[in-house]
Amino acid sequence: MLVIRILLASVLAVFLTACNEEQVASVPDNSPPDDKAACQYDGVAFYDNFQMARIDGCQQISATEFELTIEPESLPAHHSPWYAFQVSSDREQRISVTLKYTEKAHRYAPKTSLDKKSWALVPQDQVVELDEGKSVRIGLDVGPTPIYVAGQEIIDNDDYDQMELLLAQKPFVTRTQIGSSEQGRPIYKLETNSSDSGDFLVLTGRQHPPEITGALGMLHFVDVLMADTPLAQEFRSKVNLLIVFNMNPDGVEHGHWRKNVNGIDLNRDWGPMEQAETRVVINELQRFLDTEKERMRFFVDFHSTGKDVIYTLKDSEPADAEETIFRWIGMIDERLPEHPVVTGGSYNPAKFLSKNYVFKTFGAPAVTYEMGDHTDRELIRTKSVAAAEEMMKLLLSKQ
C-alpha cells in the first residue's frame, strides 16, 4: 500500500518521501469532539470541520452502512469530484461508506490518514465503483480514533504558511503578501534576491484546490531551486524566482472541486480578470512590462489531470518561445529517457489560461505543468527534480 509522508521541516523546504507498505503510526493532531460532528449515527460520527473538508449530506443505510452526498460548489461542474472527511466509531469495526456524487463521476482514489501527513491508499478490494462511477462504496476500518478520508493527500492553507515561513528564513528569500482572496485570505509571493540581472523564473500553483499531485510537483520543483547545490546557487546568482504557491486559498479552505468562492475557474479568468485572486497575481506580474528593469524568462503553472503532461505554446508566434519550451522538454527527455514527456495544447488567446495570458502579455515561454492523479509519488519527485534542474541549466545557457 502506498504511503506518503509530508515533512514540513529539515532544510527549510518541503520534502515528500515514499514509505513502505504499512501506514506510519501517528498521534492524531485534532481529535474532534462529538458536538462538532456533521452527522452521527449509533456511535459512528462524520466530521467536516477542517480545511479542505467536503461532505454535503449524510444518511444511515444500516447499522454499518452510510451514504455521503458530495456536491460541487457551483454548476456547471468540472470532473473533479473532491471529498474529504473524518470518521470515528465508538468501537473497532468495518463500515461501508458510499460516496454519492450529484455531478460527474469518481476520479480520486480514496486515501486515509491519522494526522493529515502520512497517507495510505484504501486497498482496491475495499473500493467498488457503482452506477458507472456516480457512486463509490468504500470499506473503512474505524474506531475511537478519528481517521481522515480524502481523495488525495491534504495540503491546506496552514501547510503553505508553515512551508513558506520556513523558506523565508533563507537569507535570499522574502515573503510578501501581494493581495487577498475574495474572502480576504492572504495571497503571498516568495521572491529571491540573489541576482541583480532582472531575469526571473515565475511559478504559480493551486488555482484548482483538489489538484494535489501538481502541488507536490511544485514543492519538489521549488525544493531543487532553493537548494544549496552548486547548480542552484549559480542559477540564483543569475536568475531570480517569483513564486505564488497558493492562488486559491478560499477554494482550499472550503474543499472546492475547482473554483473560487464566486464559482469561477481561476484558470479561465486570465483575461476577464474579474476575480480578486487572478487580479492579485496579474497585478504583480505587470512589473515585467518594463523589460528594461525586469524580464520574465519562463513561466510554469502547476496542475493535475489524468496523466503527466506539459501543455505548451505549440503553433505560437514568435517561434522562439516555443523553441525554448521544446528545448527544455528535450533536455528532460535526455535525462529521463524511460519517462518521455507527453506534450499537448497550443497557444489560443481566446482561452483565458495563465500560460496564454503570460505569453500574449510578456512574450515569455509559458507552460502548464500537469501531474497525473495516480502518478507514483516517488515518480512525481523524480520528474520534478529533473525538470527543475534542466530548467536551471537551460536558463543559465541563455545568460
N, C-alpha and C positions, 0 to 999 in steps of 0.2 A: 504494500500500500504506500503510495507516495505521500511523503510528509514534507512540509515546508516550514522552516523556522525563519522568522524575520527578526533580525537583530539590529536594534537602533543604537549602536554604540561603537566601541573599539576605536578605529582611527578616524573618527569624526565623519562617518559616512554610513550608509545603509548597506548591509550585506545580506544576501539571501543564499542559503546553502541547502542542498537537498540532503535529507536524512534517510534512515533506513525504514524497515517495514513497520516497526511499532511506533505508535504515536508517543511523543515525548511527554512524560508525566509533568504536570504543571499545576500550580495552585491558581484557581480562577481569580481574575482580577476584581470582579464586582459581581458577587452572587446576589441577584436582585431579590428583594423581599416580595412575599406573595401579593401584597397590596399593589404592586406595580405590574402585575400580570395583565397582559392584553386579554387573555381568556384563561379560565381554569375549570377543569372537569375532573372530579373524583381523584384528586391528588396529582393530576397532570396539569402543568401550567406552561403557557407560552408567553414569551416576553418580546416586546419590540421597543424597549426604552434605551436604545443605544444608537450611535451613529451608524448609518447605512442599513438600519433595520428596515425590513419590508414585509409586512403581512397586512392584508386588508379585510380579513374576516376569518372567523373560526367556527367550526362545527364539530360536535362529537357524533361519530357514527356508531360506535360501540364502546365497550369498556377500554379497548386498546387501539381503536381506530379513530383518526381525526382527519378533518379536512381543513386546509387553509386556503383562502382565496388570495390570489395575487393579481393586482390590477396595475396598469401603467398610471403614471402621473397625469397623462393627458392623451387625447386621441388627435390624429392617428398615432398609433404606437409603432415603434421600431421593434424588430425582432431581437430584443434584449431583455427578456422577462427576468428581472432580478428579484431575488428573495433572500432574506436573512432574518433569523430569529434565534431566540434562546428557548430551550425547553428543559423542564425538570420534572421529576416524579417523586412521590413520597416513598417509593420503593424501587429497587432494581427490577427492570422489566424491559422487554422488547415491545415497542409500539409501532404502529403504522401511521405515517403522516402522508396524506395525499395533497400535493400542491395543485390547485385548480386555477389555471390561467384564464382570465377573462378575454385576453387577447394573445394572439401568436401561439407559439409552441415552445416546449422545453429547449433550452440552449445550454445552461451551465450545469455541469456535473456537481452534485451535492458534496460538500466537504464539512467536516466537523472540527471543533476546537474547544479546548477548555479555557484558553486565555487570549484568543484572537492573534496569537503569534505562531503557534505550532498547529498546522492544519493537516488533516488526513482525509483522503478520498473515502467516501462511503463505498464499501465493496459493491461491485457491479451486481452481484446476485441479490442485493438488498434494494435495488433500484429498478422499477418497472415503469416504462412509459405506457400511457393509456390514451386511447382516442387520438391516435396519430400525434402524440406529444402534447396534446392540450391539457393533459394532467400527467403527473408523475407520482408514483407511490414509493415512499422511502421507508425502509425499516430502520429504526433507530433504537439503540440500546441506551436507556436513560435511567437516571437515579436521582438522589437528592442534590447532587452537584450539577448545576445547570450546564448544559453544553450549548455552544454556538453551532448553528447550521446555516450555511450560506452557499451561494452559487460559485463564489470564488473566495480566495483569501481576502480578508478585510484590511484595507489600508485607508484610514479615515483622516479627518482633518487634524486630530491630535497627533497622529503619527507624522504627518507632514511638518507640523510645528516642531516636534522634537528633533526630527532629522535636519530641518533647515537651521534650527538654532545650533545644532552641533557643527554643521558645515560652516556656519557664520563665525565659529571660533577660529577658523583658519585665518591667518593674518591677511591673506589676499582675497577674502570673500566678505562681501557686505550683503545684508538682508534688509530690504526696504519695502514697506507697504506702498503699492502703487495705486491702490484704489480699493473699492469694496464691491461685493456682490449685490444682487438685487435686494437681498435681505440684510445687507450690512456686514457680512462676514469679510474679513480682510483678505485681499489677494496680494501676495508677496512676489517679489523677484529676488533672486540671488544673482550677484554680479561679481566677477573677478576684476582685479585692477592691476595685474602684474605687467600688462603690456601697455605701452603708450602709442601703439601703432594705429589705434582706432578701428582695427578689424575685430569683428565679433562673430561667434557662433551662437545662434539663438535656438533655444529648446523650449517647447511648451508641452503640456500634458493635461490629462484628466478632464478634457471637455465632456466626456461621456463617463459618468460615475462607475458603471459596472466593469469597465474595460481594464481590469486589473493586470492582465498579462502585459499590456502596453505600459502600465505604470511600473511593473517590475523591470521591464526592459529599459525604461528611462532611468530607474535607480541604478542599475548596473552601468549604463552608459555614462552617467554623471560620476559615479564612483571612479571610473577609469580616468575621466578628465581631471578629477580633483586629486588624483593620487600623487605620491612623491616620487614616481618613477622618472628617469631621465627624459623619456619622451614627453610625459605630461608637463614636466617643468619647462622644457624647451617650448612646448606648444603654448603654455600660458604666458611665456615671455614674449610671444609674437601675436597671440590671438586671445582676446577676452571672451568671457562667457556671459550670456544673459539667459537666465533660466526661470521659467514660471512652471513650477511643478503641478499646481492645482488650480485650474481655471474655473472650476465649477464647485466651489465649496458648499453651496446650498444643495445642489443635487447629491453630493456626497453625504451631507448631513441627513437628508431625508430618504436616502435609498432609492433615488430615481432610476428609472430604466435607462434614460438617455439625456433628458432635457434639464433646463434650469427651472426655477420656480414659476416662471411665466409660461411654461410649456413650450419653450423654444430650444431647438437643437443649436447649440452654440457654434458648431462647425457648419452651419448653414447661415450664419449671421455675419460672416466676414465680407461685408458689402453693405447690407442694410444697416448694420451697427446699431440695432435697436435695443440690444441688451447691455446692461451695465458691465457684465463680465468681458464681453468682446471689446467694448469701448475702452475699458481699462487697459487691456493689453495692446490694442491698436494705438491708443494714445502714447503708450510707452515706446512703441516701435517707430513713431513719427520722427524720432531723433535721427533715424537712418536716412531721412530725406536729404539731409545736408551731408553729402558724401565727402565734402572737404574735411569734415571732422571725424565722422564715424561711418563705417561701412559694414553692412551685413554680408558676410561671406557665405553663409549656409544657414538654412532653417530646417529644423526637424520637429514634427508634431507627432506625438506618440499615442497610439490607439491599439485596439484589439479587434480581431474578426475571426473568421473560421479557420484561417491559415496564416502562416507567416508570409507577409507580402510587403513590399515597399511601393507605394503609389508615387509615380514620378511626374515629370513635366513633358512626357513624350509628345512630340509634334509642336513643341513650344518654339517661339521666336523671341529673342535671338537664340541661336543654337548653342551658345557657349554655356548657358546654364544647364541645358540638357546634357551636354558633353561632360561637364563637371560631375553631375549626378551619376552618369553611367561609368565614368572613370572610377568613382568611389565604389560603386557596386562591383565593378570588375576586380578591384583590389580585395574586396571581401570574398569574392568567389575564389580568387587565388589563395587566399588564407584558409578558406573552409571549402575545399572542392567537394567534400561529401555532403555539403548543405548549400547548394547553389541558391542564390537569391531569386525569389519569384518577384517579378515586377508587374505592374498594371497601371491603369489610369492614364490620364493625359491632361493637358492644360485646356481648361474650358472656363473662360472668365465669367460665363453665365452661372456657373456653380460657385456659390459663395463659401468656398472652403478656405481654410487657413493657408494652405500651400499656394492656391491660386491667387489669393489676395497678396501674399508676400511677393510672389514672382511679378505680378502685374504692377505692384506699387514700387518695389525696390529693385527689381531685376535680379534678385538673388536666387540661386538654386534652392529649391524647396521641395520637401518630400513629406509624405505621411508614412510613418514607420509603424507597421502593424505586427503584433504578435498574435499567434493563434490561441484561441480559448483553451485548448487542451495541450498546447506545446509543453513538453517536459521542462520543468523549471530550471534544471541544470542546463538544458539546451538554450533556453532564453538567455541565461548568463553567458554561455559560450558565444552565441551570436552577437549579443550586445557588446561584449568586451571587444570582439573582433571589429565590429562596426565602429566603435568609438576610437580604437587605436588606428584603424585605417583612415578614419576621418581626420585625425590629427596629422598623420603623415601626408595626406592629400593637401590640407590647407597649409602646412609648412612648406610643401613643394611649390606653392603658389606665392610665397613671400618674396 
